[in-house]
Amino acid sequence: MTQAEIIKALTREIDQGVYKYGDRLPATRELAEQYDTSQQTVASALTVMASMGMVQVQRGWGSKVITGRPSKIKLGTYLSANREVATGTTAWAKENGSGAKEGPTQVSQTVTAEADADTGIPVGTEVVERTRTRFDADQAPCQHKRTLVTVEAATLTPDGWTGLPPMMSTGDITPPAGMSIAKWLGMGVERVIYDICTAPAAGAAAAALTLPEGTPCLRIVSRGIKSDGQVAYATVTTAPLRSSISLEIKDNDAE
């Protein structure tokens, strides 16, 4: 087998669950025998897969899988399975299999830095930061989500609301039937813009996805834009390159 064929074969076995997240791969010698090729060719294939964030190679220890099966990322606005509550989490979990889940949300207050420039929120702005990690059906971390909400937007509450503003709470946020969170809170968001590129994983995102710093990943930035052109919130999603992205748009329902 050639290097490309080995990568394709190992990727297929990861996709089929033969090798799952955290599993140790057979030794280079064993893989060479299995694929009827040289150890050097196998080692080269594993190096390429490591650069893609699929495996981790350690000299004297071997290789282990650090990716799950290809994950699906839902963009746009959509309704949950019961067609009542507008939610990204429900739609995402439905498409990623039984057992897919979102970890607890961590909430803190911070100030935007130069690294946040692509969010559209000016550097030095006080924001509420909401971070969480999504896991696929095999419990492999597959998305790191970081939402920055301007203090003005984060402190909004719906009519009749008592207690901590929803965006400042770590609990689940469930708007009324058919409404997005932004519309429910009155953020004044009239459109959402998505920018998608590749970027090296770093900091909390790399740690959450258990990827070495600098591993190429998808970086998806969604920005909720108000009528005056200001950004009310921005969500940065970091995901392995193997993720697939779908877009669904519904009239008059910005999320």
C-alpha positions in Angstrom: 0.0 0.0 0.0 1.0 3.6 -0.6 1.1 6.3 2.1 -2.2 7.7 0.7 -3.9 4.3 0.7 -2.8 3.7 4.4 -4.2 7.0 5.4 -7.5 6.2 3.6 -7.6 2.7 5.2 -7.0 3.9 8.8 -9.4 6.8 8.4 -12.1 4.4 7.2 -11.5 2.2 10.2 -11.7 5.2 12.5 -15.0 6.2 10.8 -16.4 2.7 11.2 -15.4 2.6 14.9 -12.8 -0.1 14.6 -10.4 2.3 16.3 -12.2 4.8 18.6 -11.1 8.0 20.3 -8.3 7.1 22.8 -7.5 3.7 21.3 -3.9 2.8 20.7 -3.0 1.8 17.2 -1.1 -1.4 16.4 2.7 -1.0 16.3 4.2 0.3 13.1 5.6 -3.2 12.3 2.2 -4.8 12.7 0.6 -2.2 10.5 3.3 -2.7 7.9 2.5 -6.4 7.8 -1.2 -5.8 7.7 -1.0 -3.4 4.8 1.9 -5.2 3.0 4.2 -2.2 3.0 7.3 -0.9 4.7 7.5 0.5 8.2 8.8 3.7 6.8 5.7 4.1 4.6 3.5 3.5 7.6 5.4 6.0 9.7 5.1 8.6 7.0 1.3 8.0 6.9 1.0 8.4 10.6 3.0 11.6 10.5 0.5 13.0 8.0 -2.4 11.9 10.1 -0.8 13.5 13.2 -0.5 16.8 11.3 -4.3 16.5 10.6 -5.1 16.0 14.3 -6.2 12.4 13.8 -3.6 10.6 15.8 -0.8 11.4 18.3 2.6 9.8 17.7 5.1 9.4 20.5 8.4 7.8 19.9 8.9 4.6 21.9 5.2 4.6 22.9 3.3 4.3 19.6 0.3 6.1 18.2 -3.2 6.7 19.6 -6.4 8.0 18.0 -7.2 11.6 19.1 -10.2 12.1 16.8 -13.8 10.8 16.8 -15.9 9.9 13.8 -16.6 12.8 11.5 -18.9 15.3 13.3 -21.6 17.4 11.7 -21.8 21.1 12.4 -25.2 22.8 11.9 -25.2 26.5 10.8 -28.1 28.8 10.3 -31.5 28.8 12.0 -33.6 25.7 12.5 -36.1 24.2 14.9 -35.6 21.2 17.2 -37.1 17.8 16.5 -40.4 18.7 18.1 -40.6 21.8 15.8 -41.3 24.1 18.8 -38.0 25.5 20.2 -35.4 27.1 18.0 -32.1 25.5 19.2 -28.7 24.6 17.8 -27.8 22.1 20.4 -30.9 19.9 19.8 -30.4 19.8 16.0 -26.7 19.1 16.4 -27.2 16.2 18.9 -29.9 14.6 16.6 -27.4 14.5 13.7 -24.5 13.1 15.7 -26.0 10.0 17.1 -27.4 8.7 20.4 -25.1 9.7 23.2 -23.9 13.0 21.6 -24.0 15.6 24.3 -22.9 19.1 25.2 -20.8 19.6 28.3 -21.6 22.2 31.0 -21.3 25.9 30.1 -18.7 27.9 31.9 -19.5 31.6 32.3 -17.0 34.4 33.1 -16.5 38.1 32.3 -13.5 39.2 30.3 -12.2 41.8 27.9 -11.7 41.1 24.2 -8.1 40.9 23.0 -6.3 41.1 19.7 -7.0 37.4 19.1 -10.7 38.2 19.1 -10.5 40.7 16.3 -12.3 38.5 13.8 -15.4 38.4 16.1 -16.1 42.0 15.1 -16.3 43.1 18.8 -13.8 45.9 19.3 -10.6 45.0 21.2 -10.9 46.1 24.9 -14.7 45.6 25.1 -16.1 44.1 28.3 -17.9 40.9 27.4 -19.5 37.8 29.0 -17.7 34.7 27.9 -19.6 31.4 27.6 -17.6 28.3 26.8 -18.7 24.7 26.4 -17.5 21.5 24.6 -19.5 19.1 22.5 -18.9 15.3 22.5 -19.9 12.8 19.9 -21.7 9.5 20.5 -18.4 7.9 21.4 -17.7 10.7 23.9 -14.9 12.1 21.7 -14.6 15.9 22.0 -15.6 17.3 18.6 -16.4 21.0 19.0 -15.2 23.7 21.3 -17.6 26.7 21.4 -16.8 30.1 22.8 -19.4 32.8 22.8 -18.6 36.4 23.6 -21.7 38.6 24.4 -21.4 42.3 25.0 -22.3 43.3 28.5 -25.2 45.3 27.1 -26.7 42.2 25.4 -25.7 39.8 28.2 -27.6 41.7 30.9 -30.9 41.7 28.9 -33.9 39.9 30.4 -37.3 39.0 29.0 -40.4 40.7 30.3 -41.3 39.3 33.7 -38.0 37.6 34.2 -36.6 37.5 37.7 -33.1 36.5 38.8 -29.8 36.4 37.0 -30.0 37.3 33.3 -30.2 34.2 31.1 -26.9 34.9 29.3 -25.0 35.2 32.6 -26.3 31.9 33.9 -24.6 28.5 33.5 -27.9 26.8 33.0 -29.6 25.8 29.8 -31.3 28.7 28.0 -34.6 27.7 26.5 -36.6 30.5 24.7 -40.3 30.3 24.1 -41.6 28.2 21.2 -40.2 29.2 17.8 -38.0 32.1 19.1 -34.3 32.4 19.0 -32.4 33.5 22.1 -31.4 36.8 20.6 -35.0 37.6 19.6 -36.3 36.5 23.0 -33.9 38.7 24.9 -34.4 41.7 22.5 -30.8 42.0 21.4 -31.9 43.7 18.2 -30.1 41.2 16.0 -31.3 41.3 12.4 -28.8 39.1 10.7 -26.1 36.5 11.4 -22.9 36.3 9.4 -20.7 33.2 9.3 -17.0 33.2 8.5 -15.3 29.8 8.0 -11.5 29.2 7.7 -8.8 27.0 9.0 -6.6 28.0 11.9 -4.2 26.4 14.4 -5.9 25.1 17.6 -4.7 27.0 20.6 -5.3 27.6 24.3 -8.6 26.3 25.7 -9.8 25.0 22.4 -6.8 22.8 21.8 -7.0 21.5 25.4 -10.7 20.8 25.1 -10.3 18.9 21.9 -7.2 17.2 23.3 -5.2 18.3 20.3 -1.5 19.5 20.2 -1.2 23.2 20.0 -1.0 24.3 16.4 -3.0 21.5 14.9 -5.0 22.8 11.9 -8.7 23.0 12.7 -11.9 24.5 11.4 -12.6 28.0 12.9 -16.2 29.1 12.4 -17.1 32.6 13.6 -20.8 33.6 13.7 -21.7 37.2 14.5 -25.1 38.5 15.5 -25.4 41.9 13.8 -27.7 44.6 15.1 -29.5 47.2 12.9 -26.8 49.8 13.7 -24.1 47.4 12.5 -22.7 46.6 15.9 -22.1 43.0 17.0 -24.2 41.8 19.9 -22.5 38.5 20.2 -20.1 36.3 18.4 -19.5 32.5 18.7 -16.2 30.9 17.8 -16.5 27.2 17.1 -13.2 25.2 16.8 -13.6 21.7 15.3 -11.4 19.0 13.7 -10.8 19.4 10.0 -12.8 16.2 9.4 -16.1 17.9 10.5 -18.8 18.5 7.9 -20.8 21.7 7.8 -24.4 22.2 6.8 -26.4 25.4 6.5 -30.1 25.9 7.0 -31.9 29.2 6.7 -35.4 30.1 7.7 -37.0 33.5 7.2 -37.4 36.0 10.0 -35.6 33.8 12.6 -32.0 34.8 13.4 -30.2 32.8 16.0 
